[in-house]
Amino acid sequence: MGNVKKRLTHRQRQALATRKLIIDAARDLFLEQGYVATTIEAISTQAGVAVSTVYAVFGSKRGILQAIREVWHEESGQRDIYKLASEQPDSARRLELAAHATRRQWETSASMINIYRGAAIADHEAATELELALQGRRHHLDNFIHEMSVVLRPGLHPERAVDIFFALTLPEVYEDLVGKRGWSPDEYEVWLAEALKQQLLPLS
């Protein structure tokens, strides 16, 4: 009985539906006319809800930006994949799953990255939010690599290993190989897994 999920009330379902309406409307508007040019009033009109509702749910445009990022995390499944990777006893398999998580991360991120980049150029709050997102990613990768410190190739300090991992998994690398050079996401994932293993693990 303890594993049975609690059913949502009608009010809770309505609140979730309203939240989704606002996020979807904001994402569309941010892409169409830019983060700075989009007002809370425009978002409320697009979503079909009152301006006061938007403020009540998110507080500000930055709050909506954070929610868009959270939805992206959920859609990509990257957190679950990294959790599975951390549970793997085999270090090579860990990095293969990390490559898969990275592929999913950037495969589902096109709209979010465009929103963030455009917003950060002209808006201080959005730039701060982007910096926090990058810091969070760096912190996560730092923990992931330090958990593997005993299996890293001899002489490779964990901090240098994090630098290598971070560089190889930048979104710009995915964008260049898949978006510009015509690689498939599968090819990118295979390449990344092999590159990570070659760079971080002892030579077999």
Number of C-alpha atoms within 10 A of each C-alpha: 4 5 5 6 7 7 8 10 9 9 9 11 12 12 13 13 12 18 19 16 17 27 22 17 18 25 19 16 19 24 16 12 10 18 25 15 12 16 16 20 14 15 25 20 14 16 20 13 15 14 15 12 14 23 15 10 14 17 13 14 20 18 15 22 23 18 17 20 17 11 13 18 17 12 13 19 14 21 14 13 19 22 15 13 23 21 10 14 10 11 17 19 15 23 27 21 22 27 27 22 22 24 24 19 22 22 15 15 18 12 14 18 15 13 22 20 14 17 23 18 12 13 14 11 13 24 18 13 19 20 13 12 14 12 12 12 12 16 12 13 19 18 14 19 21 16 12 18 17 10 16 19 17 11 8 15 13 20 13 13 23 20 13 15 23 15 12 18 18 12 18 13 15 23 16 12 15 17 13 9 10 12 15 11 18 12 13 19 22 14 13 24 20 14 17 20 19 14 16 26 19 13 9 4
